[in-house]
Amino acid sequence: MYAVIESGGKQFKVSEGQSLEVERLPYALGERVELDRVLMIADEAGVKVGQPVVEGAKVLATVTHQGRRRKILVFKYKPKERYRRRAGHRQAFTRLRVDKIVV
């Protein structure tokens, strides 16, 4: 059984027991999260596709880590104008462990 969920404007294919990294969610470590934007569910009985979400379906997950990704370099440059700007960016993320998919 697996589901396709939406979180932070991105879609993820998840199954029970899987870990995934989503955009930062405002939950503490060890807290239970209920993701209700389920776009599709596939199980032994068949496939249910939502329009846009599957009614009554949700994915229960636990927060296992709050962190930030590696730094990326952002560089702006305009030729012949002596304009150069360099900055770094670290994107925040939340790591979730999928506990259960509820139909």
GROMACS elastic network, one bead per residue, 0.5 to 0.9 nm:
[ bonds ]
;  ai    aj funct       b0    kb
    1    14     6  0.88992   500
    1    15     6  0.63199   500
    1    16     6  0.77521   500
    1    41     6  0.75269   500
    1    42     6  0.56413   500
    1    44     6  0.71053   500
    1   101     6  0.82382   500
    2    13     6  0.68847   500
    2    14     6  0.55942   500
    2    16     6  0.73685   500
    2    40     6  0.84613   500
    2    41     6  0.60193   500
    2    42     6  0.54873   500
    2    43     6  0.67091   500
    2   101     6  0.77433   500
    3    12     6  0.81390   500
    3    13     6  0.57073   500
    3    14     6  0.53999   500
    3    15     6  0.64118   500
    3    38     6  0.69278   500
    3    39     6  0.74942   500
    3    40     6  0.55065   500
    3    42     6  0.62158   500
    3    43     6  0.87003   500
    3    59     6  0.81965   500
    3   101     6  0.74405   500
    4    11     6  0.65959   500
    4    12     6  0.54731   500
    4    14     6  0.62143   500
    4    15     6  0.88890   500
    4    37     6  0.87645   500
    4    38     6  0.60055   500
    4    39     6  0.54916   500
    4    40     6  0.50776   500
    4    41     6  0.65297   500
    4    42     6  0.87665   500
    5    10     6  0.83005   500
    5    11     6  0.55554   500
    5    12     6  0.53482   500
    5    13     6  0.65222   500
    5    14     6  0.74185   500
    5    35     6  0.76061   500
    5    36     6  0.79436   500
    5    37     6  0.57190   500
    5    39     6  0.55624   500
    5    40     6  0.72364   500
    5    41     6  0.89807   500
    5    53     6  0.89360   500
    5    58     6  0.87636   500
    5    59     6  0.80676   500
    6     9     6  0.63563   500
    6    10     6  0.55183   500
    6    12     6  0.63327   500
    6    35     6  0.81917   500
    6    36     6  0.85474   500
    6    37     6  0.55230   500
    6    38     6  0.65759   500
    6    39     6  0.71287   500
    7    10     6  0.55359   500
    7    11     6  0.64891   500
    7    12     6  0.78003   500
    7    22     6  0.66604   500
    7    23     6  0.72840   500
    7    35     6  0.78414   500
    7    37     6  0.74046   500
    8    11     6  0.83143   500
    8    22     6  0.68396   500
    8    23     6  0.54961   500
    8    24     6  0.81145   500
    8    25     6  0.86769   500
    9    23     6  0.87280   500
   10    22     6  0.82233   500
   10    23     6  0.87615   500
   11    39     6  0.86471   500
   12    20     6  0.82984   500
   12    22     6  0.87901   500
   14    17     6  0.87388   500
   14    18     6  0.65638   500
   14    19     6  0.82572   500
   14    20     6  0.79506   500
   14    59     6  0.89743   500
   14    98     6  0.74105   500
   14   101     6  0.89800   500
   15    18     6  0.57738   500
   15    19     6  0.89083   500
   15    98     6  0.69018   500
   15    99     6  0.86464   500
   15   100     6  0.81783   500
   15   101     6  0.75921   500
   16    19     6  0.88230   500
   16    97     6  0.81637   500
   16    98     6  0.52591   500
   16    99     6  0.55410   500
   16   100     6  0.56266   500
   16   101     6  0.67760   500
   17    97     6  0.62667   500
   17    98     6  0.52589   500
   17    99     6  0.58013   500
   17   100     6  0.79265   500
   18    96     6  0.82710   500
   18    97     6  0.57235   500
   18    98     6  0.55043   500
   18    99     6  0.80761   500
   19    64     6  0.87541   500
   19    95     6  0.67692   500
   19    96     6  0.54844   500
   19    98     6  0.62938   500
   20    94     6  0.82927   500
   20    95     6  0.55948   500
   20    96     6  0.54191   500
   20    97     6  0.66323   500
   20    98     6  0.80295   500
   21    24     6  0.87282   500
   21    93     6  0.62655   500
   21    94     6  0.55804   500
   21    96     6  0.62978   500
   22    25     6  0.77954   500
   22    92     6  0.89250   500
   22    93     6  0.56665   500
   22    94     6  0.54519   500
   22    95     6  0.64462   500
   22    96     6  0.76277   500
   23    91     6  0.81475   500
   23    92     6  0.65407   500
   23    94     6  0.60740   500
   23    95     6  0.87721   500
   24    27     6  0.86963   500
   24    66     6  0.74991   500
   24    67     6  0.83113   500
   24    68     6  0.89244   500
   24    91     6  0.85275   500
   24    92     6  0.54776   500
   24    95     6  0.86201   500
   25    28     6  0.88302   500
   25    66     6  0.85774   500
   25    93     6  0.75076   500
   25    94     6  0.61287   500
   26    94     6  0.88084   500
   27    30     6  0.84991   500
   27    31     6  0.63400   500
   27    32     6  0.82038   500
   27    33     6  0.77057   500
   27    63     6  0.72474   500
   27    66     6  0.87474   500
   27    94     6  0.86701   500
   28    31     6  0.55750   500
   28    32     6  0.88794   500
   28    63     6  0.70399   500
   28    64     6  0.89401   500
   28    65     6  0.87517   500
   28    66     6  0.80132   500
   29    32     6  0.89039   500
   29    62     6  0.80950   500
   29    63     6  0.53449   500
   29    64     6  0.58498   500
   29    65     6  0.62810   500
   29    66     6  0.71463   500
   30    62     6  0.59040   500
   30    63     6  0.51100   500
   30    64     6  0.59537   500
   30    65     6  0.83477   500
   31    61     6  0.85382   500
   31    62     6  0.57153   500
   31    63     6  0.56213   500
   31    64     6  0.83536   500
   32    60     6  0.70198   500
   32    61     6  0.57637   500
   32    63     6  0.65554   500
   33    59     6  0.82115   500
   33    60     6  0.58664   500
   33    61     6  0.51070   500
   33    62     6  0.58261   500
   33    63     6  0.71424   500
   33    96     6  0.84787   500
   34    58     6  0.66044   500
   34    59     6  0.58667   500
   34    61     6  0.64215   500
   34    62     6  0.87652   500
   35    38     6  0.73304   500
   35    57     6  0.89680   500
   35    58     6  0.55993   500
   35    59     6  0.50650   500
   35    60     6  0.63721   500
   35    61     6  0.76600   500
   36    53     6  0.83551   500
   36    54     6  0.87838   500
   36    56     6  0.80729   500
   36    57     6  0.65160   500
   36    59     6  0.64454   500
   36    60     6  0.87231   500
   37    52     6  0.87023   500
   37    53     6  0.60611   500
   37    54     6  0.78833   500
   37    57     6  0.81325   500
   37    58     6  0.70771   500
   37    59     6  0.85070   500
   38    41     6  0.74624   500
   38    49     6  0.89668   500
   38    50     6  0.75663   500
   38    52     6  0.85423   500
   38    53     6  0.54147   500
   38    54     6  0.58005   500
   38    55     6  0.83651   500
   38    57     6  0.62821   500
   38    58     6  0.61177   500
   38    59     6  0.74361   500
   39    48     6  0.85850   500
   39    49     6  0.62636   500
   39    50     6  0.52101   500
   39    51     6  0.76411   500
   39    52     6  0.62303   500
   39    54     6  0.58323   500
   39    57     6  0.89710   500
   40    47     6  0.72583   500
   40    48     6  0.56502   500
   40    50     6  0.58646   500
   40    52     6  0.89719   500
   40    53     6  0.72412   500
   40    54     6  0.64665   500
   41    46     6  0.83427   500
   41    47     6  0.57686   500
   41    48     6  0.52019   500
   41    49     6  0.66140   500
   41    50     6  0.85400   500
   41    54     6  0.78106   500
   41    57     6  0.83529   500
   41   101     6  0.87235   500
   41   103     6  0.78167   500
   42    45     6  0.78108   500
   42    46     6  0.57851   500
   42    48     6  0.63279   500
   42    49     6  0.85533   500
   43    46     6  0.54585   500
   43    47     6  0.64454   500
   43    48     6  0.86574   500
   44    47     6  0.83515   500
   48    54     6  0.71643   500
   49    52     6  0.79754   500
   49    53     6  0.74214   500
   49    54     6  0.63815   500
   50    55     6  0.72386   500
   51    54     6  0.68980   500
   51    55     6  0.89097   500
   53    56     6  0.89263   500
   53    57     6  0.82259   500
   54    57     6  0.56911   500
   54    58     6  0.84937   500
   54   103     6  0.83914   500
   55    58     6  0.87439   500
   55   103     6  0.84372   500
   56   102     6  0.80810   500
   56   103     6  0.64558   500
   57   101     6  0.76697   500
   57   102     6  0.55265   500
   58   100     6  0.85631   500
   58   101     6  0.62068   500
   58   102     6  0.53030   500
   58   103     6  0.67253   500
   59    98     6  0.71559   500
   59    99     6  0.77095   500
   59   100     6  0.59610   500
   59   102     6  0.60570   500
   59   103     6  0.86851   500
   60    97     6  0.87342   500
   60    98     6  0.61754   500
   60    99     6  0.55986   500
   60   100     6  0.51715   500
   60   101     6  0.63259   500
   60   102     6  0.76311   500
   61    96     6  0.60563   500
   61    97     6  0.53882   500
   61    99     6  0.50529   500
   61   100     6  0.69553   500
   61   101     6  0.88913   500
   62    95     6  0.85531   500
   62    96     6  0.55162   500
   62    97     6  0.52938   500
   62    98     6  0.66283   500
   62    99     6  0.69890   500
   63    66     6  0.77025   500
   63    94     6  0.70020   500
   63    95     6  0.60561   500
   63    97     6  0.65561   500
   64    94     6  0.77837   500
   64    95     6  0.56533   500
   64    96     6  0.56446   500
   64    97     6  0.66491   500
   65    93     6  0.84018   500
   65    94     6  0.58942   500
   65    96     6  0.72312   500
   66    92     6  0.77298   500
   66    93     6  0.61404   500
   66    95     6  0.63684   500
   67    91     6  0.86063   500
   67    92     6  0.58250   500
   67    93     6  0.55328   500
   67    94     6  0.64352   500
   67    95     6  0.80757   500
   68    71     6  0.85482   500
   68    90     6  0.59340   500
   68    91     6  0.54844   500
   68    93     6  0.57343   500
   68    94     6  0.84564   500
   69    72     6  0.87825   500
   69    89     6  0.89945   500
   69    90     6  0.55523   500
   69    91     6  0.54516   500
   69    92     6  0.63405   500
   69    93     6  0.71572   500
   70    89     6  0.83421   500
   70    90     6  0.59592   500
   70    91     6  0.77284   500
   71    88     6  0.61302   500
   71    89     6  0.54286   500
   71    91     6  0.78253   500
   72    87     6  0.85752   500
   72    88     6  0.56399   500
   72    89     6  0.54397   500
   72    90     6  0.65811   500
   72    91     6  0.88720   500
   73    86     6  0.71871   500
   73    87     6  0.60841   500
   73    89     6  0.66515   500
   74    85     6  0.81130   500
   74    86     6  0.58251   500
   74    87     6  0.51025   500
   74    88     6  0.56824   500
   74    89     6  0.71998   500
   75    84     6  0.73182   500
   75    85     6  0.57065   500
   75    87     6  0.64002   500
   75    88     6  0.84879   500
   76    83     6  0.77885   500
   76    84     6  0.56290   500
   76    85     6  0.50381   500
   76    86     6  0.64814   500
   76    87     6  0.87049   500
   77    81     6  0.87120   500
   77    82     6  0.82216   500
   77    83     6  0.57611   500
   77    85     6  0.66364   500
   77    86     6  0.87941   500
   78    81     6  0.58992   500
   78    82     6  0.70580   500
   78    83     6  0.54282   500
   78    84     6  0.67972   500
   79    82     6  0.69956   500
   79    83     6  0.73818   500
   79    84     6  0.89048   500
   80    83     6  0.80668   500
   81    84     6  0.87207   500
   98   101     6  0.78366   500
